Amino acid sequence: ISHPFFFTLLLFLIAIYFGLRYVAYVKINNLLPDESKIAFGDIDVGFFPLRLQVHNLKDVIIKNKKVGGFEEAILEVSPLSLLTGPMEAELLVIRPRIYLDNELLKGGKKKASSAFELPSWFTKNKWKLKIIDGEIAFNTPKFYANLVRFDLYSFTRGDSNIYRLTSPHLKIKFPLSKQDVIVEGQLIVECKMQTGSLKVSKFYWETEFVTVNANGRMYYDGRMALNVYTQGSGKQILDPILRKLSIKEFMYVNARVKKSRTGLVSISGEASFNSFTFGGEAFSNLKASVEWDNMTKRIRLN
């Protein structure tokens, strides 16, 4: 190969490299508000495999509020899949931070059919998603939730996209009977994105006093059917309501949560105690059933 040809080829490849970097730089910054623009040096591209890498997107501002960012994101695409289809891509995000509140979520209600539905460009292609050391916080005047140091990864099996999320600490805070209740513990969630629904295969939340297990389905048309099983002490919930009469002993609860297309939510379940004290009196073998719905808003207890 002659030196002029080699030199020309090298210049051509360098031009393509910086050209792609510039296109990515412009496209990404067009999506970001002025306060959150990234520098040209924070973007890199690769060819074997096709790769886009973005660094230090740390302060995304929406409605004058910091909503988060990430330390690094890497998107890799199989070149062959672009020709044969469907596209095969892997997305790695390191240390993402997401902060939400009521104001950021305003702007019109989502249709029930799209509540859990992913966009077609995602579902029609094969994606592998991996998130490392993430954090999500949701804060309102009456409710606070914080999921920290979570890892999320996904893979495809047949027609399903399977996701697994783990976190050593999910914390929620809410008022109950004029007192703030705080519940926190480790979380494991496994779910499948299927045609027409999100199947929750496993929801496991282990807190200081109680463990919560759940499974079921959330449909894209707005329906929901979940089975919830808890065991442990309900003192964190019962103390603010019953105060000195609160039941602190070990209990078992099975519950079913359903939501219809029209928005009707119903909860029914059974609770049992092997032994407990109430008002200083000792009891044993208590079983109770309870029903509630958001139409009558009445609790029916047996």
Disulfide bonds with the S-S distance in Angstrom:
none
